[in-house]
């Protein structure tokens, strides 16, 4: 049971679209390395887990672009937190998958 679900969109302040994609790929690689269940979408990545863990992930996701050359970064975050549990990614979208 997950108590928290976040949706995070990272937008590095870089004009070269190829560089933007490289930076976002690094952020997604980091999310993957956390071991949390996640799903990449066309606009944002959804991650499930415990509240404190996910807050640390959000912080790190904003640091990575700066460390690899972006002068600034915007992060758009949605948070669903319920100590009794949240609907999971799979519960929300499995019925729409092929």
N, C-alpha and C positions, 0 to 999 in steps of 0.2 A: 504494500500500500504506500503510495506516495502522498505526502502531505502538501506538496507544492508543485506547481507547474509554472514555468516561465516561457515567454516568447521573447526572443532577443533579436534585434536587427542592428547590425554594426555597419556604420557608414563612415569609412575613412575619408578624411578631407584630402583627397587626391584626385587630380583631373584625369589621369591616364586610366582608362577602364581596365586595361590588363593588370595594372598595379592594384587597383581596387579588388579585382578578383583574386589575385595572389594573397593579398592581406586577409580577405574574408576566408579563403581556403585555410590559412594558418589558424584563424580563430576557430573554424570548424574542427580542424585537427586537434586543437587544444580541448574543445568540448568532448570530442571522441575519447581523448586520453583520460578524462575524468572518470570514465566507467558509468556515468549516468546514462539512462535511457534518453535518447533524443531523436528528433526527426528534422531533417533539413527541408525547408520549403522554399519557394521562389522569392519570398520577401523576408522571411525570418526563420529562425531555428527554434524549435520547442524542446525544452529540456525538463525532465521530471526528476524529483528527488526530495531531499529535506531542505527546509528553508535556508538554514545557515550555509549549507553547501552551495546552494544555488546563488545566494548573494555573493559568495566568494567567486563563483564562476562569472557572474556579471562583472565584477570588478576586474578580474583578469582579462576578460574579453575586451575591455576598454583600454587596458594597458598594452596589449600585444600590438595593435596597429602603431602606436607611438614608438614602441621599441624597434619596429622594423621600418620606420621612415615616414609615417604619416605625421604631418604637423599638428593635426587635431583629429578627433573622432567624435561622431554622434552615435549615441546608443538609444534605441527606442525599445522599451521593456514593458511587457505586460506580466503581471504576477497574479496567480490564483493560489491562495493559501487557505487551507482548511485542515486543522489538526485531526479531524476525523477522516480525512482522505479526499482526494480530488479525482474526478474522472480522468482516466489515463488517455494518452494519445490513442492507443488501440481501441479503447471503448468509444472514443469519439469518431474515429474514421474507418475502422475495419470494414464497416458495412459498405463503404464507398470504394474499396480496393478491388482490383480485378481478381 
